Amino acid sequence: MRKTSARLLALLSLLQMRRDWPGALLAERLEVSPRTVRRDVDRLRDLGYPITAVKGPDGGYRLDAGSELPPLLFDDEQAVALAIALQIAATAGAGIEEAAARALATVRQVMPARLRHRIDTLQVTAVERAGARPEPQVAGGVLVALSAAVHAREVLRFDYPSEADDGGALPPPPRRVEPHHLVTWGGRWYLVAWDLDRADWRTFRADRIAPRTPTGPRFVPRELPGGGVAAFVTARFRGSDEAGGRPCRGEVILALPAAVVSRYVRDGLVEEAGPDRCRLVMGSWSWLGLAAALGRFDADIEVVGPAELKDAFAQLARRYSAAAS
């Protein structure tokens, strides 16, 4: 018979593998008597593991969730996967970097040497583009609240101030949405949701969301257009419509070096077109929006196409001229 400590670890590992275990089967797997299994279960309960008895002809045991976190047991592959996930979490911009680093140090400290060597050979480093602004951090509590609303399928209310809000105007009314997915894109966290007031799909930056409580009633999830959340988000940020139809994409020549423009283009194609010129292809939800986005570059612009983009520039020019006069 194995020593008590080794037997307890083996018992705990078995309980983690499946929901219910008949007592006789546990005794057979551990090569002990049912009475020894009962004593070992009591020892694990004393350590904080919430093991409940299962009623039935043979009786049995189940490892449930508890109110406190007991010591955890991982096999080799689980331990390595956890360490890798913690390294990635430390660069995710989710406001949990310090906690992830401390958790990784704790896991690494109790690892055997063979596993510690495996994770030490993998180092995840966050690299930012030169000249790029640091991405805003999202509070861990906000991500938890958004994830809970997505999982529970409950209407979410939250404040969502505009980036251009200088604090002088009245705050906008809270948004009401049916949360669908919490995703990351380009180093930022976004909530994909059905906007109830606008009757349309929207993506919201999580760093600007201030959830309100309580959440609203439950809802039946709508079918996300585009064939899935990945396809929808990719289409949204590349400027195509939800059905995957023709996007508002335009091509221009900017009187700026490609190295300068690429610092500020999150989702577009930048190519060299000369020593101080570059070709830029971008997309947007509207031609006016695309023209306005291209106009933020302080440089001469030559429109390659299409004609809708030229018309949008002409319309903006008339508006700006009227505003200046």
C-alpha positions, 0 to 999 in steps of 0.5 A: 500500500502506498503512503498516505500522502501519495494515496491522497494525491492519487485520490484527488487526481481521480476525483478531478477526472470525472464527476461521480466516482463509486466508492468501490471503483475508487477502492479498486483503482487505489488498491485499498479497502472502501474503509480506507477510501472513506478515511482518505476522503475525510482527510481531504475534507479536512484540507478544504476539499469539498467532497460530497457523498453521492447516494445510490446503490454503490454510494460514491463521491464527488468533488464540488466547488467550495467557498475557499480555494484549497491546495490544487493538484495539476499533472505535468501537462496542466502545470506547463499549460498554466504557466504558459497561460500566466505568462500570456496573461501578464501581457494581455492588458487586462489589469491583472499583470501583477497578479499573473506574475505573482501566480506564475512565481507561486506555481514555478516555485513548487514545480519539480525541476523537470517542469521548471526547465520546460517553462523557463525556456519559454519567455513571452515578451510584449513588444510595442510598435515604435511611436505607438501609444500604450494601450489603455488598461482594463480593470479586472473587475470590469472584465469579470462583470462583462464575462458574467453578463455574457455567460448569464445572457442578461441585458447589460447597462453601462456608461460609455463616454465618448473619447472626445468628451471633455467633461463639459457636456452632459454625460450621454445616457447609459447604453443597454445591450445584449452582450454576446462575446468578450474579445481581444483585437490589436491589444485591446478588449472589446465587447460585442453586443446587440445595442437595444436602443440602436437595434444593431450590432456594436463593438464597445471598447472595454476600457471605456465601459463602466458597468451598472448594476443590477443587470437586466432581464435574461434574453435569448441570444441572437445569431451573430452575422458573419458566420461567427464572432471571429469573422464578425470582428475581423469584418468590423475592424476591416471596414466590411459590413456584417453580411460580409458584403462590399466594404467601404475601402479606399486607396490613397497616396499620402505625402508621408513616409510609410514608416511614419504612417504605419505607426498610426494605422491599426488596421490597414495596408501601408506600402512604400511609394517613394522616399516621402510617399506611401500607399495606404488602403483602409476601410470604414463603415461609411465613405465620410468616415473613411475620408475623415479618418484619412484627413487626420494625417497632416499631409497632401492626399491623392485619392486613387479610388474609388469614386465614392471616396472622392465624393466623400472628400468633396462633401467634407470640404464643403462642410469644413469650408462652411464651418470656417466661414 
